[in-house]
């Protein structure tokens, strides 16, 4: 997140705007704070390729906390701000972070976590206004440092962690060559061209900044001289209002955001002028085709979908026209070399599902974890798997079936639950849905759905019967849930990923699934 190119020519122009409060951070202010923090990092002994961590909610200082690392040749790890103290401590220790930047809103979690983090020697707290030992007030700590660049500027980058939806999170380390902060990594140049970022654009960021996609989007916006509108949290109507208010040109969303906006009353959806929007990008989780069709009908052919992984193994994408011609696809390969392989590592025929592998587009390793790095690689070490299942059609478009770890084996039949989830989410009474396998003494596993209902809908046998019948209207018997349970809220990460493992583990107890 390098603002140096525009620090003088656009010093008084908005770089960041906080959606909730309207607080504006100009390019001049952004540059000054990033430089001050870079000086502090050096003064605290962090040298090139060292690590520090950021654990806080979206706020007016988050991007600058990242920008300093990119100017000092450091790896910075943005941690999911919803994690528990134990989960946070694991990532801080695993990343070998020497410093943690947090916020007053997260102080209690960090205070508990720091008992397990003996190697962290400095904690900075945003929003406290005063030192609260062991925390140092963030702005007060920066105030004595110069607002000019450090003398030994080097390009740094994020070392983010996998979401941990299927196991322990893993630090994803990319090699970092010597370079100037203004140069950036090659992958960002590719994304900038694909997403059509430009000087003067207005980007609306509805997602947590600890995640790789909003990280990249905000980074690119700042590097191209645009303005970022940062939502503290996603609200469907506020999102529409912000597009109109700030004449937003670009945004990146996840499918659950689409679903929540589509379920707004028609008069609410029609209330706001969205004509400024040029590009709406989505990824992170599968989008039900019914939802995608409705969004294109509403917003027009401005929606671009991509598929990839934080590891940067490979990258597919499709625009609205391509998607309409190949409904359900996640696009054609633009980076890496795609392979669909069976369990014997042989290529599957066109149209036949298999595990998705890429001949890796960008090198990576799991930080301090050679065993997991090896597990993700093919026997010849040339390809890496993202653990997803899918197939390619005759035109080379990729379709996702499911995550391999969530395949259900019922009576010897392989069932991928994603299709059922995609269907359930379209029901007017369903806010969110998860489908997975649970133990069945006869079949081994059977399909279970767990549903979060829309406000005002009463859980019970009647709605369960209605939803199962709805599934049978559209899917074969084998692909429909036998039973449905109801939860007030499903454990879906703000990044859009469903934390399905937490739900499934409740049903398995001490048993182990044959597919895990």
ABEGO torsion letter per residue (X at the ends): XBAAAAAAAAAABBABBBAAAGBBBBAAAAAAAAAAAAAAAAAAGBBBGBBBBBBBBBBAAAAAAAAAAAAAGBBBBBBBAABBAAAAAAAAAAAGBABBBBBAAAAAAAAAAAAABAABABBBBBGAGBBBOABBBAAAAAAABBABBBAABBBBBBBBBBAGAAEBBBBBBBBBBBBBAAAEBAAAAAAAAAAGBBBGBBBBBABBAABAAAAAAAAAAAAAGBBBBBBABBBAAAAAAAAAAAGBABBBBBAAAAAAAAABBAAAAAABBAAABABBBBBGBBBBAAAAAAAAAAAEBABBBBBBBAAGABBBBBBAAAAAABBGBAEBBABEBBBBBBAAGBBBBBGBBBBBBBBBABBBBBBGBAAAAAAABBAAGABBBAGBBBBBBAAGBBBBAEBAAABBBBGGBBBBAAAAAAAAAABAABABBBBBBBBBAAAGBBBBBBBBBBBGBBBEAAAAAAAAAAAAAABBAAABBABBBBBABBBBBAAGBBBAAAAAAAAAEABBBAAX
